[in-house]
Amino acid sequence: MNIIWTEFAIENLKSIFEYYVNNASRKVAHKIRKEIFKSTKQLIQNPQSGQIELHLEKMNQHYRYILSGNYKIIYKVNLEQIVIYDIFDTRQNPMNMIDEKRMTE
């Protein structure tokens, strides 16, 4: 299994990093990013370990998520790939996650 990041997920990760650089410190930003990457790597050994994302169930795409701090890592398992679709801040309204444009490949 290998991990693929969508452009959308990469952009969200960059935004999270920049937010913490500007509002906390570069050290904090690196720590959060490192934790998110560490969380995604666990999926290689156990891709089904994440829970079904109930807010996205009606899309019928079998999205799952794992948590890393305040962030949901939204992903889907496709044959031999784990595709990371979004890094979603759990402090936001979950309805923001439903916009189908967020889940483009």
C-alpha positions in Angstrom: 0.0 0.0 0.0 1.1 3.5 -0.7 -0.3 6.9 0.3 -1.4 9.4 -2.3 -2.3 13.0 -1.3 -4.7 15.0 -3.4 -3.9 18.6 -4.2 -6.8 19.7 -2.0 -5.3 17.8 1.0 -1.8 19.2 0.4 -3.2 22.8 0.2 -5.1 22.3 3.4 -2.0 21.0 5.1 0.0 24.0 3.9 -2.7 26.3 5.2 -2.6 24.6 8.6 1.2 24.9 8.7 1.1 28.6 7.7 -1.6 29.3 10.3 0.6 27.9 13.1 3.7 29.7 11.8 1.9 33.0 12.0 -0.1 32.4 15.1 2.1 30.2 17.3 5.6 29.4 16.1 7.5 27.5 13.3 8.3 24.8 15.9 4.6 24.3 16.7 3.8 24.2 13.0 6.4 21.6 12.3 5.2 19.5 15.2 1.6 19.5 14.0 2.6 18.6 10.4 4.8 15.8 11.7 2.0 14.4 13.8 -0.3 14.4 10.8 2.2 12.6 8.6 2.9 10.1 11.4 -0.9 9.4 11.7 -1.2 8.8 7.9 1.7 6.3 7.9 -0.1 4.0 10.3 -2.6 3.5 7.5 -0.1 1.6 5.5 -0.2 -1.3 7.9 -3.9 -1.0 8.8 -5.8 0.9 6.1 -9.2 0.1 7.5 -8.4 1.4 11.0 -10.2 4.7 10.4 -13.9 5.1 11.1 -16.5 5.7 8.4 -17.0 9.4 8.0 -20.8 9.6 8.7 -21.0 13.2 7.4 -19.9 12.0 4.0 -21.9 8.7 3.9 -24.5 10.1 1.5 -21.8 10.5 -1.1 -21.5 6.7 -1.1 -17.7 6.8 -1.5 -16.7 5.0 1.7 -14.6 7.8 3.1 -12.9 7.0 6.4 -11.1 9.2 8.8 -8.4 9.1 11.5 -7.7 11.8 14.0 -4.5 13.7 14.6 -5.0 16.3 17.3 -7.8 18.6 16.2 -7.7 17.3 12.6 -9.6 14.6 10.8 -7.6 13.0 8.0 -10.2 12.0 5.5 -9.2 9.2 3.2 -10.4 6.3 1.1 -8.8 2.9 0.3 -8.6 2.1 -3.4 -7.0 -1.3 -4.3 -3.4 -0.8 -3.4 -3.6 2.9 -2.5 -4.7 5.1 0.4 -5.9 8.4 -1.0 -5.8 11.3 1.5 -8.6 13.7 0.4 -8.8 16.3 3.2 -7.3 17.5 6.4 -10.3 18.9 8.2 -10.2 20.9 11.4 -12.7 19.3 13.8 -13.4 22.7 15.4 -15.3 23.7 12.2 -18.9 23.0 11.4 -18.9 19.4 10.0 -21.4 20.6 7.3 -18.4 22.4 5.7 -17.0 19.0 4.9 -19.9 17.9 2.8 -19.3 20.2 -0.2 -18.5 17.7 -2.9 -15.9 20.0 -4.5 -13.8 19.3 -1.4 -13.5 15.6 -2.3 -12.2 15.9 -5.9 -9.3 13.7 -6.9 
